Amino acid sequence: MILFGVILSIAGIASLIWGIYANNSLEQQFSSVMSGGSGNPGTIFIIIGAVVLVIGIVLLIMGYTKKSKKSN
């Protein structure tokens, strides 16, 4: 559970960074507007990244508490 939490946390951070980059990139915004998409192409990545990061942190906490209970 700890390993899965670490993987999800890293994926969430990467998705957050990519979303912020896409929202701040003028090239991404132009291509999104020209193709008929929204004006903020990275917003979905920011939302997904935040959710995955929170799930990863919860799994890390649950894994550490379960591990500390077994060692007692």
Summary of the structure (lengths in Angstrom):
residues: 72
radius of gyration: 16.9
end to end distance: 18.7
largest distance: 60.2
contacts: 219
relative contact order: 0.24
helix: 85%
strand: 0%
